[in-house]
Amino acid sequence: MYTQKVKANGLHIIEQNVSLASLPVPPATTEILPRDSAAESWCDAEVKKLNSQKFAILNPGAGWGAKEWPPERYGEVARELEKDGIASVLNIGPNENDLAARVESASNGATTRVSGSIGQLISLTRRAALFIGGDTGPMHLANVLGVPGGGHLRSHESGAKRAVLFSIYRLAS
């Protein structure tokens, strides 16, 4: 038993597991998750505050430090996006106010902080032009919804960190 080694395909563990099961990967779509009218209304109001129809979600938090990228890097990304006319929404979770303050400081005011329910995050993510974050639930949510972006993932085997672009082909459309 267990004498044959099988190679998994894909960048992320979910893609690798799906490849091992020989199942087709379902296409990403903004309609895969339910819509909540109250969350959509909240999102309308938040997007209006941005004064930009095009925005990126930056998600600096994670469940543990190895999955986090330095806040200064998020600030730098926000500043660069602003130069291209793309607003940055800083998604934070419970107990991440200090982290958010560090990103805001590093961004020189180029970020807008938001925090809400999962339904509100789904609504906001559906409308985002780009998502940047760690190997966290919001990153997977963005990927499922077909939002282009990038994540920084830690290799489970070596412990090395690597940046991964996902859904990048959608940037061209």
JONORNOR-V256229 format. One record per residue. N is the residue number from 1. PSI is psi in whole degrees, -180 to 180 (* if undefined). Layout:
# JONORNOR-V256229
N;PSI
N;PSI
This chain:
# JONORNOR-V256229
1;150
2;46
3;-10
4;128
5;130
6;134
7;129
8;145
9;150
10;158
11;-37
12;155
13;-34
14;-46
15;-39
16;-44
17;-40
18;-40
19;-35
20;-32
21;-4
22;39
23;149
24;143
25;122
26;147
27;146
28;141
29;147
30;-10
31;7
32;-23
33;153
34;158
35;140
36;120
37;-37
38;-41
39;-37
40;-40
41;-43
42;-45
43;-42
44;-47
45;-42
46;-42
47;-38
48;-36
49;-22
50;-22
51;31
52;133
53;-18
54;123
55;157
56;147
57;126
58;127
59;87
60;-19
61;163
62;165
63;-25
64;152
65;-33
66;-19
67;3
68;149
69;148
70;136
71;-32
72;-33
73;-40
74;-40
75;-42
76;-43
77;-45
78;-41
79;-42
80;-41
81;-40
82;-38
83;-29
84;10
85;19
86;120
87;155
88;125
89;125
90;104
91;123
92;154
93;-173
94;141
95;24
96;20
97;-40
98;-43
99;-45
100;-42
101;-38
102;-40
103;-45
104;-43
105;-45
106;-23
107;-7
108;41
109;12
110;7
111;154
112;123
113;134
114;152
115;132
116;-166
117;171
118;-37
119;-40
120;-39
121;-40
122;-47
123;-45
124;-44
125;-38
126;-33
127;-9
128;146
129;-21
130;149
131;135
132;125
133;-176
134;-174
135;78
136;172
137;-48
138;-33
139;-43
140;-37
141;-47
142;-42
143;-45
144;-37
145;-2
146;21
147;125
148;153
149;-162
150;154
151;157
152;118
153;148
154;128
155;127
156;-26
157;-52
158;-17
159;-2
160;146
161;148
162;149
163;139
164;129
165;132
166;152
167;27
168;-28
169;-21
170;-15
171;-31
172;-21
173;*
